[in-house]
Amino acid sequence: MHDFSFKRGKLYCENVSVASLAEKHNTPLYVYSHATLTRNFRLLDTALSPVDHTIHFAVKANSNLGVLRTLANAGSGFDIVSGGELQRVIAAGGDPSKCIFAGVGKTEEDIELALKKGIYAFSAESEPELIRINQIARRLKKKAPIAVRVNPNIDAKTHAKITTGTYENKFGIAFEEVEDVYERATKLKHLQIRGLQMHIGSQLTEVGPFEKAVRKVAPLAKRLAEKHGIEFFSIGGGVGIVYESALESGDAKWWRSPKRKNLLTPAKYAAKLMSLLKPLGLRILIEPGRFIAGNAGILITRVEYVKQTGVKNFVIVDAAMNDLARPALYDSYHEIVPLTRQAGHHLKKNQVCSDVVGPICESSDYFCKNRMLPKVGEGNHLALLSAGAYGFVMASNYNVRPFPAEVLVKGSQAEIVRKRQPRKQLWASESIPKWLK
Ligand SMILES: *Cc1c(COP(=O)(O)O)cnc(C)c1O
């Protein structure tokens, strides 16, 4: 469910016309829905209500201060992967004591910052990292709360580039070795063993792999609770979203239709997992990123040119792979719709097989290939749907293109939550050596 829909032929985000935002703020422009963010948070919160739980939004999916504040206000904690993300959470008014810190390469500087700010726990991904955390905690005369990330060696059955829970991946410590690691961690006097963590991958569209991983790891969590008094078990993020029928998925009726019964929902996720988790008596953490933010954001772009060349119809837009990298990185699908719908837009005779591409000189700079889309021309706008997670956060300045602007909508209110980057800022921290002058 989300809050982007057509009303009288115009695309709206909640009660705000998307075309009015494009006109006012120019393009490329990210637009986020406050209602969708909070609804998705609450859906998960409700689904997990049978157990003591906390939700830690994965900041790497969308780190805009307005988005983080929306979720902090809803009661969310945060899953961070760098000191920068921790500082963003704090700048947004989030609570560091509700942060867990993942990542295979935590630097000394980042560990020190996290200790000083008093995060809830580090998810340590190796023994050398535990040793490093212990040393830094000793120097700061603190105890560092830790969990170990277990790699359960379970295939998440998702895209290879976002699978994280098998022994082919760099993440966590092998299932068979984890208990010995906890044993040795008890000798590190500046660690406080607090939990166990796992995360098997992203964009999972079935509950099976989650269930398999929880079945495998829950007995380990139980033994660690008995031996080491852990208080929490984080089962990670990874709940997938609907990309292919993104627009229809804004409609509750669509979700209830019998054809959609295999889609993963928080209710189904919980139905399989709660009975396995409840007997542990531990606090359960989840770390959703995409599920909360993915369908809560869109990217608006303007058509610059339409050109037919060879056998192709290219729609050249002003957004590019530097604004939204997912298609170039993962061949991922984003539904594309014009902001205005004409009558009969769905009829073949009004559509044309198109490639929507950006202006960057790379063949991977495309948003779709050979897709039937309504005819559009210069000056029309298109919306790339489901762009709220792993969208802006992966933006770069490639081709000396400024970062796009971001807008947050709540009801009839819309406000810029990130100004378009001024062009001069792009080289403001560069300089020319004296000996070249
Ligand atoms: C990326 C990540 C998440 C979030 O994954 P989603 O698929 O966006 O839910 C959660 N936990 C960890 C450790 C991650 O690296």
The ligand as an SDF file (V2000), in Angstrom:
LIG
                    3D

 15 15  0  0  0  0  0  0  0  0999 V2000
   20.8400   -3.3140    4.0990 C   0  0  0  0  0  0  0  0  0  0  0  0
   20.6120   -3.9130    5.4210 C   0  0  0  0  0  0  0  0  0  0  0  0
   19.3230   -3.9740    5.9370 C   0  0  0  0  0  0  0  0  0  0  0  0
   18.1000   -3.4970    5.1830 C   0  0  0  0  0  0  0  0  0  0  0  0
   17.7820   -4.2920    4.1040 O   0  0  0  0  0  0  0  0  0  0  0  0
   16.3820   -4.0670    3.3420 P   0  0  0  0  0  0  0  0  0  0  0  0
   16.3860   -5.0960    2.2880 O   0  0  0  0  0  0  0  0  0  0  0  0
   16.4050   -2.6960    2.8000 O   0  0  0  0  0  0  0  0  0  0  0  0
   15.3010   -4.2860    4.3360 O   0  0  0  0  0  0  0  0  0  0  0  0
   19.1590   -4.4940    7.2000 C   0  0  0  0  0  0  0  0  0  0  0  0
   20.2120   -4.9380    7.9290 N   0  0  0  0  0  0  0  0  0  0  0  0
   21.4760   -4.8830    7.4540 C   0  0  0  0  0  0  0  0  0  0  0  0
   22.5820   -5.3760    8.3060 C   0  0  0  0  0  0  0  0  0  0  0  0
   21.7150   -4.3800    6.1860 C   0  0  0  0  0  0  0  0  0  0  0  0
   22.9730   -4.3370    5.7190 O   0  0  0  0  0  0  0  0  0  0  0  0
  1  2  1  0
  2  3  1  0
  2 14  2  0
  3  4  1  0
  3 10  2  0
  4  5  1  0
  5  6  1  0
  6  7  2  0
  6  8  1  0
  6  9  1  0
 10 11  1  0
 11 12  2  0
 12 13  1  0
 12 14  1  0
 14 15  1  0
M  END
$$$$
